[in-house]
C-alpha cells in the first residue's frame, strides 16, 4: 500500500521545563525560572503552568483554576502580563487542563527564538486566606534548531493499539521512580499522545485524588537514548502536562520507531504529601502498518 504523509518531514518538538518552585504560602508571590538549555523556537502560546497545593488537609491538589499569574518575563525585558494597578489575571489560561487555548494560535502568544542561558521567569500567587502553600512548574514546547524530523505514518485506515507501562507501585512522598514501558512488538509509538497517571493514596484527610499537578517528570528517555525533556537546573515538569484529562497535547513530540523489548523510561518525582502510584501510555501502531515516506520529489526546478 502506498504511504501517505501530511508534509515531507514532520519536525519533532521537545519540552523545556523549569525546576519545581519552592512552596509559597497563601497571599505570597513566588517567581520560578526556566533557563534554556537548547537553542530553538519556543512556543509560548502552548506553555503550561502546573500549580499544586502542598497539603491534603485543605482543598484540591490542583490550584490551576484559582491561582493568579503576575508576570511572564522573557530575558528580564519582555513582559507578557500587562495591565495597570498590579495585574493578577487567572492562571487558568495556562493550566494544563484548560479547555480552550485562548493564548495560542496564529495571533496568540508568540513563538520566539531562544538560546542556551536565556530565561523565562513566571510569578504566581494564591490569594485566599485559607489557600494552602503551593508549588509551581513551567513547561514550554519548542522546536530545537537541530530538530530531528520523521517521515513515519501508519497506513490509511490502520487502527492503533495502546502501548502502556506497568503500574509503578507505591512511591512515598518526596520519593522518585523510573517507570519503564517495554514494547511487546515492533512498531511506531506516538509520543504526542503520551498520557501519565498519578494516583494518590491518601493517608487520612481526603478521598482518592489525581495528584498529577503535584508530581513532576524529570526525564523522558526513548529507546536509543534520545531525551524529550530539557532545561537547566534540574527541570521538573508537572505530570499534568501529560494528564489524560487535558483537552489537547501541548507538545508535538512526534512518533518514534521502537523494536520488541525496547523501552521508554520516564522518571517522576512525588512532591505530594501522600503515597502516589504512576503509569503511562501512548498510541502505538504495529510494524505491519508502518511505512517510510520519503519527501516528495520536486517536479520543477
C-alpha positions as CSV (number, residue, x, y, z in Angstrom):
1,X,0.0,0.0,0.0
2,X,1.5,3.4,-0.8
3,X,2.5,5.6,2.1
4,X,0.8,8.9,2.9
5,X,2.2,12.0,4.5
6,X,0.9,15.4,5.5
7,X,4.3,17.0,4.9
8,X,7.6,15.9,3.6
9,X,9.1,15.7,7.1
10,X,7.4,16.5,10.4
11,X,9.8,18.1,12.9
12,X,9.7,16.6,16.4
13,X,9.3,19.1,19.3
14,X,10.8,18.8,22.8
15,X,9.7,20.2,26.1
16,X,11.7,22.6,28.3
17,X,10.9,22.9,31.9
18,X,11.7,25.0,34.9
19,X,12.6,23.4,38.2
20,X,9.7,23.0,40.6
21,X,9.3,26.2,42.7
22,X,9.6,26.3,46.4
23,X,6.4,26.3,48.4
24,X,4.7,29.7,48.6
25,X,2.2,30.4,51.3
26,X,-1.2,32.0,50.8
27,X,-1.1,35.5,49.5
28,X,2.6,35.2,48.9
29,X,4.0,35.6,45.3
30,X,6.8,33.3,44.1
31,X,8.9,33.5,41.0
32,X,10.3,30.5,39.2
33,X,12.5,30.4,36.1
34,X,13.0,28.2,33.1
35,X,16.6,28.5,31.9
36,X,17.0,27.4,28.3
37,X,19.4,24.5,27.6
38,X,18.8,24.0,23.9
39,X,18.6,26.7,21.2
40,X,15.3,26.7,19.4
41,X,11.9,28.3,18.7
42,X,9.9,28.3,22.0
43,X,6.1,28.2,21.6
44,X,4.7,30.4,24.4
45,X,1.1,30.0,23.2
46,X,1.3,26.3,24.3
47,X,3.1,26.9,27.6
48,X,1.6,25.2,30.6
49,X,2.0,26.0,34.3
50,X,1.3,23.4,36.9
51,X,0.1,24.6,40.3
52,X,-0.4,22.3,43.3
53,X,-1.2,22.6,46.9
54,X,1.3,21.1,49.3
55,X,-1.0,19.5,51.9
56,X,-4.0,17.2,51.7
57,X,-5.6,18.9,54.7
58,X,-7.3,21.7,52.7
59,X,-8.8,22.0,49.3
60,X,-7.9,20.3,46.0
61,X,-4.5,19.4,44.8
62,X,-4.7,21.3,41.5
63,X,-4.8,25.0,42.1
64,X,-4.5,25.9,38.4
65,X,-8.1,27.3,38.3
66,X,-7.7,29.5,41.4
67,X,-4.2,30.9,41.4
68,X,-3.1,34.0,39.6
69,X,-0.2,34.9,37.3
70,X,1.5,38.2,37.9
71,X,4.4,38.1,35.4
72,X,5.7,36.2,32.4
73,X,9.0,37.8,31.7
74,X,11.4,36.7,28.9
75,X,15.1,37.5,29.4
76,X,14.3,40.1,32.0
77,X,13.0,42.6,29.4
78,X,9.8,41.4,27.6
79,X,6.7,41.2,29.9
80,X,3.7,39.4,28.6
81,X,1.3,40.1,31.5
82,X,0.0,43.6,31.0
83,X,-2.3,46.0,32.9
84,X,-2.2,48.9,35.4
85,X,-2.6,48.6,39.1
86,X,-0.7,45.3,39.6
87,X,-2.5,42.9,37.3
88,X,-3.2,39.3,38.5
89,X,-5.2,37.6,35.8
90,X,-6.3,33.9,36.3
91,X,-3.5,31.4,35.9
92,X,-6.3,29.1,34.4
93,X,-5.4,30.1,30.8
94,X,-2.0,28.4,31.4
95,X,-3.4,25.4,33.2
96,X,-2.6,22.0,31.6
97,X,-6.2,21.1,31.9
98,X,-7.6,24.3,30.3
99,X,-10.5,23.7,28.0
100,X,-9.5,26.2,25.3
101,X,-6.1,27.6,24.2
102,X,-7.1,31.2,24.3
103,X,-3.5,32.4,24.3
104,X,-2.4,30.2,21.4
105,X,-3.0,30.2,17.7
106,X,-1.8,32.5,14.9
107,X,-2.5,35.7,16.8
108,X,-1.7,34.4,20.3
109,X,1.4,34.5,22.4
110,X,4.4,34.2,20.1
111,X,6.9,31.5,19.2
112,X,10.3,33.1,20.0
113,X,13.9,32.1,19.2
114,X,15.8,31.5,22.4
115,X,19.4,30.4,23.1
116,X,21.1,28.5,25.8
117,X,21.1,30.6,29.0
118,X,18.0,32.7,28.1
119,X,15.3,32.7,30.7
120,X,11.5,32.7,31.0
121,X,10.5,33.8,34.6
122,X,7.0,33.4,35.9
123,X,5.5,34.9,39.1
124,X,2.3,33.3,40.5
125,X,0.3,33.7,43.7
126,X,-2.8,32.4,45.6
127,X,-4.9,35.0,47.3
128,X,-7.4,33.3,49.6
129,X,-6.7,33.5,53.3
130,X,-7.1,29.7,53.5
131,X,-5.2,28.7,50.4
132,X,-2.6,26.0,51.0
133,X,1.0,26.6,50.3
134,X,1.6,26.0,46.6
135,X,4.3,24.9,44.2
136,X,4.6,25.7,40.5
137,X,6.3,24.5,37.4
138,X,6.5,25.9,33.8
139,X,6.7,23.7,30.7
140,X,7.2,25.1,27.2
141,X,7.2,23.1,24.0
142,X,9.9,24.1,21.5
143,X,11.3,23.2,18.1
144,X,15.1,22.8,18.6
145,X,17.4,24.2,16.0
146,X,18.7,20.7,15.4
147,X,15.2,19.2,15.4
148,X,15.1,15.6,14.1
149,X,12.4,15.0,11.6
150,X,10.4,11.9,11.0
151,X,8.5,10.5,8.0
152,X,6.7,7.6,9.6
153,X,3.0,7.3,9.3
154,X,0.5,4.4,9.6
155,X,-1.2,3.0,6.6
156,X,-4.5,4.7,5.8
157,X,-7.3,3.1,7.9
158,X,-4.9,1.3,10.2
159,X,-6.2,1.1,13.8
160,X,-4.0,2.0,16.7
161,X,-3.1,0.0,19.8
162,X,-2.3,1.3,23.3
163,X,1.3,0.8,24.5
164,X,1.5,1.0,28.3
165,X,3.8,0.7,31.2
166,X,3.2,-1.4,34.3
167,X,2.0,0.3,37.5
168,X,4.9,1.7,39.5
169,X,3.7,0.6,42.9
170,X,3.8,3.0,45.9
171,X,6.1,5.9,45.7
172,X,6.4,7.7,49.0
173,X,6.2,11.5,49.4
174,X,9.4,13.0,48.4
175,X,10.5,9.9,46.5
176,X,11.2,9.3,42.8
177,X,10.8,6.4,40.5
178,X,11.5,5.5,36.9
179,X,8.6,3.9,35.1
180,X,9.5,1.7,32.2
181,X,7.4,0.6,29.3
182,X,8.8,-2.3,27.3
183,X,7.4,-2.9,23.8
184,X,5.9,-6.3,23.2
185,X,6.2,-5.9,19.4
186,X,7.9,-3.7,16.9
187,X,6.1,-0.6,15.6
188,X,5.9,3.2,16.0
189,X,4.8,5.0,19.1
190,X,3.1,8.4,19.1
191,X,4.7,10.4,21.9
192,X,2.4,13.3,21.2
193,X,-0.4,11.2,22.7
194,X,1.6,10.4,25.9
195,X,-0.6,10.2,29.0
196,X,0.7,10.0,32.6
197,X,-1.3,8.8,35.5
198,X,-0.6,9.8,39.1
199,X,-3.0,8.2,41.6
200,X,-2.7,9.3,45.2
201,X,-3.2,7.0,48.2
202,X,-4.4,9.4,50.9
203,X,-3.5,8.8,54.5
204,X,-6.2,10.4,56.5
205,X,-7.6,13.7,55.3
206,X,-9.2,13.4,51.9
207,X,-10.5,10.8,49.4
208,X,-8.6,9.4,46.5
209,X,-7.5,12.1,44.0
210,X,-5.4,12.8,40.9
211,X,-2.0,14.0,42.1
212,X,-0.5,14.8,38.7
213,X,-0.1,18.5,39.3
214,X,1.9,17.8,42.4
215,X,4.2,15.3,40.8
216,X,6.9,16.1,38.4
217,X,8.6,14.5,35.4
218,X,12.4,14.9,35.4
219,X,13.3,12.7,32.4
220,X,11.7,11.1,29.4
221,X,14.1,8.7,27.6
222,X,13.3,7.0,24.3
223,X,14.9,3.7,23.1
224,X,18.3,4.7,21.8
225,X,18.7,7.4,24.5
226,X,17.0,10.4,23.0
227,X,15.7,12.6,25.8
228,X,12.5,14.6,25.3
229,X,12.7,16.9,28.3
230,X,15.3,19.6,28.7
231,X,16.1,22.6,30.8
232,X,18.9,23.7,33.1
233,X,18.9,23.5,36.9
234,X,17.0,20.2,37.3
235,X,13.9,20.5,35.1
236,X,10.8,19.2,36.8
237,X,7.7,19.3,34.5
238,X,4.3,18.9,36.1
239,X,3.0,15.5,35.2
240,X,-0.4,17.1,34.4
241,X,1.3,18.5,31.3
242,X,0.7,14.9,30.0
243,X,-2.5,14.4,32.0
244,X,-5.1,12.2,30.4
245,X,-7.8,14.8,31.2
246,X,-6.1,17.5,29.1
247,X,-8.1,18.7,26.1
248,X,-5.2,18.5,23.6
249,X,-1.5,17.9,23.5
250,X,0.8,20.9,24.1
251,X,3.9,19.4,22.5
252,X,4.2,17.7,19.1
253,X,6.8,15.2,20.3
254,X,6.2,13.1,17.2
255,X,6.5,9.4,16.5
256,X,9.4,7.1,17.1
257,X,10.3,3.6,15.9
258,X,10.5,1.0,18.6
259,X,11.5,-2.6,18.4
260,X,10.2,-5.5,20.5
261,X,11.8,-5.4,24.0
262,X,13.0,-1.9,23.6
263,X,11.9,0.6,26.3
264,X,10.6,4.0,27.0
265,X,11.6,5.3,30.5
266,X,10.0,8.2,32.4
267,X,11.4,9.4,35.8
268,X,8.8,11.0,38.0
269,X,9.1,12.6,41.5
270,X,6.3,12.6,44.0
271,X,6.1,16.0,45.6
272,X,2.6,15.4,47.1
273,X,2.2,14.6,50.8
274,X,0.8,11.1,50.3
275,X,1.9,7.9,48.5
276,X,1.4,8.0,44.7
277,X,1.4,5.3,42.0
278,X,2.3,6.0,38.4
279,X,1.9,4.6,34.9
280,X,1.9,5.9,31.4
281,X,0.8,5.0,27.9
282,X,0.8,6.2,24.3
283,X,-0.8,5.4,20.9
284,X,1.0,2.7,19.0
285,X,0.9,1.1,15.6
286,X,2.5,-2.3,15.0
287,X,5.2,-2.7,12.4
288,X,2.9,-4.2,9.8
289,X,1.2,-0.8,9.5
290,X,4.5,1.2,9.4
291,X,5.5,3.0,6.2
292,X,8.6,5.1,5.5
293,X,7.6,8.2,3.5
294,X,10.4,9.8,1.6
295,X,10.0,13.6,0.8
296,X,8.1,14.2,-2.4
297,X,10.3,14.8,-5.4
298,X,10.5,18.2,-6.9
299,X,8.8,18.2,-10.3
300,X,10.1,21.6,-11.4
301,X,13.5,23.2,-11.0
